[in-house]
């Protein structure tokens, strides 16, 4: 891994952003179910897509609508470079100084990663298995995302955190502040890097994917408009949930978490279509082959033994 690649990652995490968690599929690691004082240890893994400028995270943008009496997570069309009618409604509310509804319809964000679970404090599931020693997907709210972003900004990382040879394990610790759960105390990259063991490398080789495959497909403008109308007018809607088939593995925590606060928009800012993410090293064959090279090195090392 080159210093240029680390510099590109630092640049990608420089823009301040906030987000919240939405519905999650069954193969996510539900760290939010930890008890206060417990911690999990993960090792973030690189995206198989070398064009991802964030390296190991993808951004999901969505809205929350009330449809047929239930909250629904609806993909924001800005993710697909399209005009989003829900964003437009939010802007209209802000223009007439209705901040409550403006915030309600404003887009929210979460960041999705894949990671090897090193330590899992959660009890075993019905199958007797824990998440430890498995590759799982991780949905991060703005608290944890900001901790990662600040780690790049502070230069505390001397190597790329998802490197197999000299990456950093990541601690997620849950604490309690009044009625809220928080992750700001004790959540951090470990102070020194380490190489993955041969056993961990074997698990990683079989479990890594392109993170974009975890993002929902565009529901299309007509579908989003119909759902928005149902929310605004309180009408029933016959929906097939074609874009929200991934259901949460567990129920949300009984107490609220500050990591799930709504994203508060700047009132004067107009949402713009999402741009295609281009890696800082695009055109650099060596950089574009980083992940494949790491996986090839795993195979070669194992064959040599």
C-alpha positions in Angstrom: 0.0 0.0 0.0 1.4 3.4 -1.0 1.5 6.6 0.9 -0.5 8.1 -2.0 -3.3 5.7 -1.3 -3.4 6.6 2.4 -3.4 10.3 1.4 -6.4 9.7 -0.9 -8.3 8.0 2.0 -7.6 11.0 4.2 -9.0 13.3 1.6 -12.1 11.2 1.2 -12.9 11.4 4.9 -12.3 15.1 5.1 -15.8 16.3 4.3 -18.0 16.5 7.5 -21.2 14.5 7.2 -23.8 12.9 9.5 -26.1 10.0 9.0 -28.4 7.4 10.7 -29.1 3.7 10.6 -32.1 2.3 8.7 -33.4 -1.3 8.2 -30.7 -3.9 8.0 -30.4 -7.4 6.5 -29.8 -10.5 8.5 -26.0 -10.8 7.8 -25.1 -7.5 9.6 -23.3 -7.4 12.9 -25.8 -5.8 15.4 -23.2 -4.2 17.6 -25.9 -1.8 18.9 -27.4 -4.7 20.9 -24.3 -4.7 23.2 -24.9 -3.7 26.8 -23.4 -0.5 28.1 -19.7 -1.0 28.9 -19.3 -3.8 26.4 -17.1 -3.5 23.3 -16.6 -5.3 20.0 -13.4 -5.5 18.0 -13.5 -5.6 14.2 -11.0 -5.5 11.3 -12.4 -3.4 8.4 -11.8 -5.1 5.0 -11.3 -3.3 1.7 -14.1 -2.9 -0.9 -13.5 -5.3 -3.9 -14.3 -2.3 -6.0 -11.1 -0.3 -6.5 -13.0 2.8 -7.7 -14.4 3.3 -4.2 -12.6 6.5 -3.0 -13.5 5.7 0.7 -11.7 2.3 0.3 -13.8 0.4 2.8 -17.1 2.2 3.2 -20.1 3.0 0.9 -22.6 5.7 1.5 -26.4 4.9 1.6 -28.8 7.9 1.4 -32.4 7.4 2.2 -35.6 9.0 3.6 -38.1 7.8 6.2 -41.7 7.9 5.2 -44.9 6.9 7.1 -46.8 4.5 4.8 -49.8 2.4 5.7 -49.1 3.2 9.4 -45.5 2.0 9.3 -42.2 3.7 8.9 -40.5 2.9 5.6 -36.9 3.5 4.5 -37.0 4.9 0.9 -33.8 5.3 -1.2 -33.1 8.9 -2.0 -33.0 9.3 -5.8 -30.0 11.6 -5.5 -28.0 8.4 -5.0 -28.7 7.5 -8.7 -28.1 11.0 -10.1 -31.9 11.7 -10.2 -34.0 14.6 -8.9 -35.7 13.4 -5.6 -39.3 14.6 -4.9 -38.8 14.0 -1.2 -35.8 16.3 -1.0 -37.9 18.9 -2.9 -40.7 18.6 -0.2 -38.1 19.1 2.5 -36.8 22.2 0.9 -40.3 23.6 0.5 -41.0 23.1 4.2 -37.7 24.9 5.1 -38.6 27.8 2.8 -41.7 28.5 4.8 -39.8 28.1 8.1 -41.3 24.7 9.0 -38.2 23.1 10.4 -40.0 20.2 11.9 -41.3 18.9 8.6 -38.3 20.1 6.8 -36.1 17.9 9.0 -38.6 15.0 8.8 -38.4 14.7 5.0 -34.7 15.5 4.8 -32.4 12.8 3.5 -30.4 10.7 6.0 -27.2 8.8 5.6 -25.4 5.7 6.8 -22.1 4.1 5.9 -21.8 0.4 5.2 -18.6 -1.6 5.6 -17.5 -5.2 5.7 -15.4 -6.4 8.6 -13.9 -9.5 10.2 -15.4 -9.7 13.7 -12.4 -10.3 16.1 -14.3 -10.1 19.4 -18.1 -10.4 19.8 -19.6 -9.7 23.2 -23.1 -10.6 22.1 -24.7 -13.9 23.2 -24.9 -16.7 20.7 -27.9 -16.9 18.5 -30.5 -19.7 18.3 -28.0 -21.7 16.2 -25.4 -21.5 19.0 -23.1 -19.3 16.8 -21.7 -15.9 17.5 -20.4 -13.4 14.9 -16.8 -13.9 16.1 -14.4 -15.1 13.4 -16.8 -14.3 10.5 -17.0 -11.5 7.9 -20.1 -9.4 8.6 -21.5 -6.2 7.3 -21.5 -3.1 9.5 -23.9 -0.1 9.3 -22.3 2.9 10.9 -24.1 6.1 12.1 -22.6 9.5 12.2 -20.9 9.1 15.6 -18.7 6.2 14.5 -18.2 7.6 11.0 -16.9 10.8 12.5 -14.5 8.9 14.8 -13.1 7.2 11.7 -12.9 10.5 9.8 -11.1 12.2 12.7 -8.6 9.4 12.8 -7.6 10.2 9.2 -7.6 13.9 9.9 -5.4 13.6 13.0 -2.7 11.4 11.3 -2.9 8.8 14.0 -3.0 6.1 11.2 0.4 5.4 9.8 -0.8 2.8 7.4 -4.1 1.9 5.6 -6.4 0.6 8.3 -7.7 -2.3 6.1 -4.3 -3.6 5.1 -3.9 -7.3 5.7 -0.2 -6.9 6.7 -0.2 -3.7 8.8 -3.8 -2.6 9.3 -5.5 -1.5 12.4 -8.2 -3.3 14.5 -11.2 -1.1 15.4 -12.9 -1.0 18.8 -16.6 -0.2 19.1 -17.6 0.5 22.7 -21.1 1.3 23.9 -21.7 3.6 26.8 -24.8 5.2 28.4 -25.4 8.9 28.8 -28.7 9.5 30.5 -31.4 7.9 28.4 -29.2 7.5 25.3 -26.6 5.0 24.2 -23.5 6.5 22.7 -20.3 5.3 21.0 -18.1 8.4 21.4 -16.2 7.1 24.4 -13.7 4.3 23.8 -14.6 3.7 20.1 -11.3 4.0 18.1 -8.7 2.3 16.0 -6.2 0.4 18.2 -2.9 2.2 18.8 -0.6 -0.1 16.8 -1.1 -2.0 13.5 -0.9 -5.8 13.2 -1.0 -8.4 10.4 -3.9 -10.8 10.1 -3.2 -14.4 11.0 -3.2 -17.2 8.4 -6.6 -18.3 9.8 -8.0 -14.8 9.6 -6.7 -14.4 6.0 -8.5 -17.6 5.0 -11.8 -16.3 6.3 -11.2 -12.9 4.6 -10.4 -14.4 1.3 -13.7 -16.2 1.1 -15.9 -13.4 2.6 -15.1 -10.2 0.8 -17.5 -8.6 -1.7 -18.1 -5.4 -3.6 -19.9 -3.1 -1.1 -22.1 -1.5 -3.8 -24.0 -4.8 -3.9 -25.4 -4.0 -0.5 -27.0 -0.8 -1.7 -30.7 -0.8 -2.8 -31.6 -0.5 -6.5 -33.4 2.7 -7.6 -37.1 2.4 -7.0 -37.7 5.0 -9.8 -39.3 8.4 -9.6 -42.9 7.2 -10.1 -42.6 4.7 -7.2 -41.0 7.3 -4.9 -43.6 9.9 -5.8 -46.5 7.5 -5.0 -44.9 6.7 -1.6 -44.4 10.3 -0.9 -48.1 11.1 -1.8 -49.2 8.3 0.5 -47.2 9.8 3.4 -48.4 13.4 2.7 -52.1 12.5 2.3 -52.3 9.6 4.7 -53.7 7.3 2.0 -53.2 3.5 1.8 -50.7 2.3 -0.7 -50.4 -1.1 -2.3 -46.6 -1.7 -2.3 -44.4 -4.6 -3.3 -41.3 -3.4 -1.3 -39.2 -4.4 -4.2 -36.3 -2.1 -3.1 -36.5 -2.8 0.6 -36.4 -6.6 0.8 -33.5 -6.7 3.2 -35.1 -6.8 6.7 -33.4 -6.2 10.0 -31.9 -9.2 11.8 -32.9 -8.0 15.3 -35.1 -5.4 16.9 -33.7 -2.0 17.6 -32.5 -1.2 21.1 -35.1 -0.5 23.7 -33.5 2.9 24.4 -32.7 5.5 21.8 -29.2 6.0 20.6 -27.7 9.4 19.7 -26.1 7.6 16.8 -29.6 7.4 15.2 -30.4 11.2 15.3 -31.8 12.6 12.1 -29.4 14.4 9.7 -30.1 18.1 10.1 -29.7 19.9 6.7 -28.4 23.3 6.1 -31.5 25.3 5.2 -29.9 27.2 2.3 -28.3 24.2 0.7 -30.0 22.6 -2.3 -29.5 18.8 -2.7 -27.5 17.9 -5.8 -27.4 14.6 -7.7 -24.8 12.2 -6.4 -21.6 12.2 -8.5 -19.8 9.1 -9.7 -17.1 8.3 -7.2 -13.7 8.2 -8.8 -10.7 6.9 -7.0 -7.9 9.4 -6.5 -5.5 6.9 -8.1 -7.7 6.2 -11.1 -5.5 5.4 -14.1 -2.8 4.0 -11.8 -2.7 0.3 -12.5 -0.7 -0.5 -9.4 -3.2 1.2 -7.1 -6.2 -0.3 -8.9 -4.9 -3.8 -8.3 -4.3 -3.3 -4.5 -7.1 -5.6 -3.4 -6.5 -8.3 -6.0 -2.8 -8.2 -5.1 -3.5 -8.7 -1.4 -5.7 -11.7 -2.1 -3.2 -13.1 -4.6 -0.5 -12.8 -1.9 -2.7 -14.8 0.5 -3.1 -17.6 -2.0 0.6 -17.6 -2.8 1.6 -17.7 0.9 -0.7 -20.6 1.6 0.5 -22.5 -1.4 4.1 -22.0 -0.4 3.3 -23.7 2.9 
